[in-house]
Amino acid sequence: MASWVMHLFAVRKVKLSSHSLLSRGEMAQQRNQAPEEKLSCSICLDLLKDPVTIPCGHSYCMSCIKTSWDEGDQRGVDSCPLCRETFYPRPVLVKNTMLADLVEELKKTGHQAAPADRCYARPGDVGCDVCTGRKLKAFKSCLVCQVSYCEQHLQPHYQSPAFQKHKLVEASSNLQENICSRHDEVMKIFCRTDQQCICHLCLMDEHKGHDTVSAAAERTEKQNELGEIWQNIQQKIQRREKDAKLLQKEMETINNSADEAVEDSEKIFTELIRVIEKRSSEVKEQIRSQQKTEMSRVKELQEKMDQENAYMMMKEADLEELSRSEDHTKFLQIFPSLSILTGSTYSPLPNTDRLWYFKDVMAAVKAARDKMQKILTEKLPLTKLTNRAEFLQYSCQITMDPNTAGSWLVLSDENRKITYTGQYMLYPEHPDRFDIPQVLSKDGLTGCCYWEMEISRGAKVAVAYKSIARSGEFNARVFGQNKKSWVLQCEDSYTIFSHDDNHTFISAPKSSRIGVYLDHSAGTLAFFSISETMTLLHRVQTTFTEPLYAGVCLLTCSDGDNVEFGRFVPSLKRQRVD
């Protein structure tokens, strides 16, 4: 015990000697200050503007000290920002004309205010604990002294043998974290039993008999482990880079294939349009030819009819004249020639067979049109998948992103199981985190993907863009209530699909297993009920503008309700899709 006491006394002695040395350095610092530093405001770090001197003797810009007091203590007691001397009531501020004249003279000689980035501590910096007045920026912190030093005040640690064993680290404002809260001693020992840093006195007290080593030794061991972890991460990064290159090639292949398909389809449709135009011209020519033939026939009949009409009118005139003749002999001689009438040589009735030609042509054209419309308006095959085994060839492992999980959700089973808990989980703040019980997958989904989930009653399974809101307006962040998400909810008595706050009720039996198929490039999204059969619940045909992420919402669930991804059932793999 005596050796411990002597050790503590030596530490205290070193601390006192260091402060003595620092005081001398401080005085030297004040003597060496430049004129512009002496006439600068320690609040704004600029030359004094309307300088005022408060009762303690320190001077500031009038606006700076007023702002400092107005934003400071609200109890009516004001203090000096440098020496902390308090004043009550607030002093009356009067412009110091002598300082104002000195500042003006300094400006005339070309001096400027000290640069803002000169070694003075700024908000957020660690200040030197030894400097008085305007503090310089700390260069190092001593774990033994528990003090942060600027470069000038740090010199004794480099020059005096008394500080050789002191541990210097990067300037830190959290030096108290290295001090034992119970014994006010530096924690230099690591307790492996309790996995925490302790001081020498802790070793003699509550950690007596525990497995302990020096913090430096534990750091060395952990440093080796860190090297292995780092190497492992590097290997994973390299693998990811290779995978990224493969994905990039796949994207290029997809884009090239799509471009070729578009080009080929344009050629096919252009050729089809050309064939249709040619056939249209032929049909038009045939109709016009038939029209010409029929018109010629009708005109010929009309000419014959006109000739016979003229003949009959002549006969009529001769008969009328003969009927008026009083010469019986002449009447009897002429009558035989007038009584003979020639038969008609034309058929005045239309040939219905020939007239129906146009109707037959139009019927054939309309039939061709109906067939073409049926072919062209029929949706292209969304998928040729007919059974679950074919869907499973596109299966993907879904893992959820913990940084997106709302504070009522617990992730487990390698982030593939999501459970609702009635307790508010204290997760770290993250810009991607939902403020409601929702979570998104870690990876975006493109191409063809298929996954399945075991779900509790009331759980909502969704796909959404990553750009969906995480907080703020309710509809903007809840799956199914906006344009950035599509969601299916299964209850005991009903199933409902929602998108952009539009809801579709689905007549389907309750299902605890849901399958989701996504063909991103084709704009296809389908939800299936998986039981003894594989039943299509709802299908969406649209255009996706961003990668999609699998989502889960347990907003209306009870404690313990969950959704679990993956784990396909081999016995169901061959079931057909209804």
Steps between C-alpha positions, in 0.01 A plus 500: 500500500787739577639460148162602356490811717852598394401451138196725535709766674753494217224551242359797695851649527553469123168671436594794728841543335339493153260779597788708634683468170183580308444820696838629391419410139169681528667822610741476209204452267337821626823697458541380142148589385485712182324842513207376296452214749491739796237713324285204388168391648529153652142425396503580126884475468499820293627854574286676760194682367355766732723366780365494856686409818303317769577531878744206504723684248443283191387665179259380231302625204186662637272282283694181587478539880133601478420191294703282738310629801160483326557138398664403828370447850129584532513562876600869463868439592750582225864397490821564309554235228875492584542521878139402589468788753129565555318833506164594645333705379623497138767771453420802284708469184687814388723520196872504590620786277868435569474139378293614203776748404768232535301265274469773238875571518567128465283483189687797347836324544370207294451248784201270468315282743657169586401234242205291612695179445799610713563247773216629715232251601175542308160353587531124481880502552674374809647799684821509700413457869802710607445809284319789665308760307460392142592130495723349238400181325618191687764292323516197732324367809685328785328194646702533822447871559147482355572837338504616136794719389577734213839458331663764721374361831578146385876568487567394864372152412767476234782669694462396863594141609213520751249458214673222308251235613197712431276371221423762234208448259316709242321795659175376652214664683401167660796441725269417790406181321849371591446573870338255738176655622536334843866561580591796276798307363618429144368166377808311377375146561251293299279247677433214261247350738274806486629630164572852628787735580580550869754679720747353751264556790219315321739205467530487879126535554208369294722352225725309738578153365375581151692427181676831438777631275641840426295711263802517270527118485127463430529769233784304333289184495194683374719676245594160357132405487431833336758416234324171427163675482648768276647234271165320490324825413755569229435157351126561509549839338704340225231236450235770493704691243518188283127446549441864414695455176294192418182690574624786284560254216156353558349851486685565175375168363144584605522845343649363177240224485221751563635732229517209254148388595365852450676528164374160386145572617503831313613320185228236544227757557628711209490194277154415633380854427644472149316170444176653630540805277571278199202279575283808548607630159424165339157480659426858392613419144283187489196692624555779245547243221181323593329838525612585144378166365162530666459862392583404138239223507237730642574771240467244217161390634395862532588568131300196385209609714511849348501355144204275572315788664547706181377209286195452720418870489518487117272195498264682732480796260434270196230312687334825606503625141364167369221506759384834364500384131152471336632296207414144588712353222815693606439409867484129422812514281718685760373333817692172461839683500415717800362218712832313509711613808859380557589362848719694749877428473608619854429407858398814689530327840847526670717192529501446873795260481716769344381767751587277796862495385569828680338376818709183488818701456412728791412201716841347424677830574314539831582142597868568428478819705344320795771233495775761480350703784471190714865416438632854550284593800565172675759556775837351432569197719602630846654171590497146372538364852239235569604346832683586818818321397535739207448800730762368741768519233478878556498472879713748693596519867349808659677656799367813666699816567522565878556872431145525358320308778243696702555508875226241574659231282761238589706330226634149548606188308767690306254788445248276319242496780314815609307497828272767643561584865296727721818655637673802347849388391776759542661467157771745389374794297529445125359697204360176348310393814117501493320657794224236472520115510631459144824366354657467153739242358870570489541448126302641210321264262524516122451242227289193587470416871282270710473465877262357759403594855324345797277776640280567802146637475495868415856509367557699183749380240617761253745621243607864500751746361784593733402865459177448699471743794621383843313758707266795462166472323329171583397398147843585359671234712244219553522215248209504255394859573722663235634458147831358625371174651275200429369289788289190569331452839348167606235496773284212627195605300648689206808581293566850368748646253593869528694750291489881503218487760283293260380169642389179326318234704588146396276199548746238617536256790725592790864415433798508734754463219534760225714486187607810310622501139665807350607557141638852531577566134159370387322699773337187645425449870295200616391374844417132557339302779708191571317203657402170343470699180675809371229763444551837332357767732580816309716609209625849413615612157678836507836668437753502783734800500731396788634178651246344736557385858304231683310649793307394810253706702368382839312820579173329603653189657525378858800420715677192360356516146770448240599448138771255400668483157631197315493134601329345195303178541627230256168307501321801348749568223301331221162651572342680206392861491124556500 
